Amino acid sequence: MTSSKVRPSTSTQLGGDTSALRTLNLRSVLRVLYGGGSHTIASIAAAAGISRPTTTQAISDLLAAGWIQTADQAIDKVEKKDGRGRPAQRFEFRPGAGHVLGVDIGGHKVLVLVSDLSGEIVAERRESLRPTSPRSRRLTIMNEAINEALEAAGLSAADILCAAIATPGVVGPDGKVAHAPAIPEWAGVDLGGHVRNRFGIPTQVFNDMRMAALAEHWKGVARDASDVVYVHVGRRMGTGLLVAGRPHAGRHGAAAEIGLWRGLPWAHAYERLLDLAPGRSTDQEDAIQAIFEAAKAGDAAAQAGIDGFADLLVAGLAPVMVTIDLELVIIGGGISAAGEAIREPVRVRVERETDFPPKVVCSVLGDHSSAIGAVRCALDVAEERLFAELKPGQGTPAQQGVGVALSRG
């Protein structure tokens, strides 16, 4: 796919004045535009709290460096450039000034999303994995998926400001996978180091369920909630926790990892539910749909299986609910396709556990959730570094700002 993005010239610089004041002015103007919408010079100056001539100079510098662009719909007759009433020019942040990667690598797939700085997904690539694949093969397939996603976006690795990877298991404070019994040879893998060494892209690594919860907070059913638990029910069971809108990992990266609770038989609960499917379908989505359809038709065994599963699910979630005083429980994974048929039995049990029950909802993001959450984390890092490091005289978006602060080593 041919990219339509305008590539900033590598020779463009933000002028020669490296004073701290000019740096602050550039950041102030860029922050106004980064907030969204198109703005006139007068409105930017007012929002940034700086003079019009200073704003004009900052706009010129930012245009030259490729961080901003003129808005297509430049019509505003309130502010006039001259006595004849020509409409004032408007400016906006250019999302294509930089891109980030969000990667979800698990037992059965690799999903790579390429996003511009507005959060718009401009390319994606999915590859299937065998659950038994060794580490080397899994990493090779991830490399291929990243390359293909970049090619689809018309980008190179040098155009990517940063990346975030979501993966199953306990991810320690050092970014390495500390515990991942579901994936062969996965414990100890340094995914961030691998991507940095292979592509030269600054990379962070997170637990996939926490990324799924973050994705729901950003683009899904948890946009208005801050304290959330996401529970994934599919080929495996997993949970992710948000506290005050941010992923909560705990000291070892194992916060809310209910599957590690040795007194709770979560490990094979979903498999036992699938065993009740009429015809014993080998396709999990078909099997779970058949179970809920059978229960709806009056199959007592299917209904008992669903009720028993809901009992176990809420037994694991209850300590988290009352400790965090959750606002929301999100049911994700393959079982979320059952909708109200799984939400209602879980809701009933949740309300029995506490006088202040959280709302129970089903995910709407499907199996994109972890990759979307990884994109959000990468964007957060990009934004933080952008405003921390933007300086005059440091070159283009690919050369300065995020690229300066996020060491490629």
Long-range contacts (C-beta under 8 A, 24 or more apart in sequence): 1-123, 1-151, 1-152, 1-153, 1-154, 2-154, 3-153, 3-154, 3-155, 4-154, 5-96, 5-116, 5-154, 6-66, 6-69, 6-94, 6-96, 7-66, 8-65, 8-66, 8-97, 8-396, 8-397, 8-398, 9-66, 9-396, 10-395, 10-396, 10-398, 10-399, 12-64, 12-65, 12-66, 12-395, 12-396, 13-64, 13-65, 13-392, 13-393, 13-394, 13-395, 14-61, 14-62, 14-64, 14-65, 14-391, 14-392, 14-393, 14-394, 14-395, 14-400, 15-61, 15-392, 15-393, 16-392, 16-393, 17-392, 17-393, 18-391, 18-392, 18-393, 19-392, 22-58, 22-392, 23-390, 23-391, 23-392, 25-50, 25-54, 25-55, 25-57, 25-58, 26-58, 26-61, 26-62, 26-390, 26-391, 26-392, 27-387, 27-390, 28-58, 29-55, 29-58, 29-59, 29-62, 30-58, 30-62, 30-67, 30-68, 30-93, 30-386, 30-387, 30-390, 31-387, 33-62, 33-68, 33-91, 33-92, 33-93, 34-93, 34-383, 34-386, 36-93, 37-92, 38-71, 38-73, 38-74, 38-90, 38-91, 38-92, 39-90, 39-91, 39-92, 40-76, 40-79, 40-88, 40-89, 40-90, 40-91, 41-79, 41-88, 41-89, 41-91, 42-79, 42-88, 43-79, 44-91, 59-91, 61-392, 63-91, 65-395, 65-396, 65-397, 65-400, 66-94, 66-97, 66-396, 66-397, 67-93, 67-94, 67-97, 67-397, 67-401, 68-92, 68-93, 68-94, 68-97, 69-93, 69-94, 93-117, 93-118, 95-120, 97-397, 98-159, 98-161, 98-382, 98-386, 98-397, 98-398, 98-401, 98-402, 99-153, 99-155, 99-159, 99-160, 99-161, 100-160, 100-161, 100-162, 100-163, 100-164, 100-375, 100-378, 100-379, 100-381, 100-382, 101-146, 101-149, 101-160, 101-162, 101-163, 101-164, 101-201, 101-374, 101-375, 101-378, 102-163, 102-164, 102-166, 102-371, 102-372, 102-373, 102-374, 102-375, 102-376, 102-377, 102-378, 103-142, 103-145, 103-146, 103-163, 103-164, 103-165, 103-166, 103-195, 103-371, 103-374, 104-165, 104-166, 104-167, 104-208, 104-211, 104-370, 104-371, 104-374, 105-129, 105-138, 105-142, 105-165, 105-166, 105-167, 105-191, 106-167, 106-168, 106-183, 106-208, 106-370, 107-131, 107-168, 107-182, 107-183, 107-235, 107-236, 108-235, 109-367, 110-138, 110-141, 110-142, 110-145, 111-145, 111-367, 111-368, 111-370, 111-371, 112-142, 112-145, 112-146, 112-148, 112-149, 112-371, 113-149, 113-368, 113-371, 113-372, 113-374, 113-375, 114-149, 114-150, 114-152, 114-153, 114-155, 114-160, 115-375, 115-378, 115-379, 117-379, 117-382, 117-383, 119-218, 119-375, 119-376, 119-379, 121-375, 122-153, 123-149, 123-150, 123-152, 123-153, 123-155, 124-149, 124-152, 124-371, 125-149, 125-152, 131-182, 131-183, 132-184, 133-184, 134-184, 134-185, 135-184, 135-185, 135-186, 135-189, 138-183, 138-186, 139-189, 139-194, 143-198, 146-195, 146-199, 157-199, 157-200, 157-201, 158-200, 158-398, 159-398, 160-199, 160-201, 161-202, 161-378, 161-382, 161-385, 161-397, 161-401, 161-402, 161-403, 161-406, 162-201, 162-202, 162-203, 162-204, 162-378, 162-381, 162-382, 162-385, 162-402, 162-406, 163-195, 163-199, 163-201, 163-202, 163-203, 163-204, 163-374, 163-378, 164-203, 164-204, 164-205, 164-206, 164-211, 164-374, 164-375, 164-377, 164-378, 164-381, 165-191, 165-192, 165-195, 165-203, 165-204, 165-205, 165-206, 165-374, 166-206, 166-207, 166-208, 166-210, 166-211, 166-212, 166-370, 166-371, 166-373, 166-374, 167-191, 167-205, 167-206, 167-207, 167-208, 168-207, 168-208, 168-209, 168-236, 168-238, 169-207, 170-207, 170-252, 170-253, 170-254, 170-257, 170-260, 171-205, 171-206, 171-207, 171-249, 171-253, 172-252, 172-253, 173-249, 173-252, 173-253, 175-204, 175-205, 176-205, 177-205, 178-252, 178-253, 179-254, 179-260, 182-236, 196-408, 196-409, 200-408, 201-408, 202-381, 202-406, 202-407, 202-408, 204-377, 204-378, 204-381, 206-247, 206-373, 206-374, 206-377, 207-240, 207-247, 207-249, 207-253, 208-238, 208-240, 208-370, 209-238, 209-239, 209-240, 209-370, 210-240, 210-241, 210-242, 210-247, 210-248, 210-249, 210-373, 211-240, 211-247, 211-369, 211-370, 211-371, 211-372, 211-373, 211-374, 211-376, 211-377, 212-240, 212-332, 212-363, 212-365, 212-369, 212-370, 212-373, 213-240, 213-241, 213-242, 213-247, 213-330, 213-373, 214-240, 214-242, 214-246, 214-247, 214-373, 214-376, 214-377, 215-365, 215-368, 215-369, 215-370, 215-371, 215-372, 215-373, 215-376, 216-330, 216-332, 216-363, 216-365, 216-369, 217-242, 217-245, 218-372, 218-373, 218-376, 219-365, 219-372, 220-330, 220-363, 220-364, 220-365, 220-369, 221-328, 221-330, 221-361, 221-362, 221-363, 221-364, 222-328, 222-330, 222-361, 225-327, 225-328, 225-359, 226-327, 227-324, 227-325, 227-326, 227-327, 227-328, 228-326, 228-327, 228-328, 228-329, 228-330, 229-256, 229-317, 229-320, 229-321, 229-324, 229-326, 229-328, 229-329, 229-330, 229-358, 230-330, 230-332, 230-363, 230-369, 231-313, 231-317, 231-329, 231-330, 231-331, 231-332, 231-333, 232-332, 232-333, 233-270, 233-313, 233-331, 233-332, 233-333, 233-334, 233-335, 233-336, 234-270, 234-284, 234-332, 234-333, 234-334, 234-335, 235-270, 235-284, 235-333, 235-334, 236-270, 237-266, 237-267, 237-269, 237-270, 239-316, 239-317, 239-320, 241-320, 241-324, 243-324, 256-320, 258-316, 258-317, 258-320, 261-316, 264-312, 264-315, 264-316, 265-312, 266-312, 266-316, 269-309, 269-312, 269-313, 270-309, 270-335, 272-305, 272-309, 273-305, 273-306, 273-309, 276-301, 276-302, 276-305, 284-334, 285-334, 285-337, 288-334, 288-335, 288-337, 288-338, 289-337, 289-338, 292-338, 292-341, 292-342, 295-341, 296-341, 306-341, 306-342, 306-345, 307-345, 310-342, 310-345, 310-346, 310-348, 310-349, 311-349, 313-346, 313-349, 314-346, 314-349, 314-350, 314-353, 317-350, 318-353, 318-354, 321-350, 321-353, 321-354, 321-357, 321-358, 322-353, 322-354, 325-356, 326-358, 327-358, 327-359, 328-358, 328-359, 328-360, 328-361, 329-358, 329-359, 329-360, 329-361, 330-361, 330-362, 330-363, 331-360, 331-361, 331-362, 331-363, 332-362, 332-363, 332-365, 332-369, 333-363, 336-362, 336-363, 338-362, 381-406
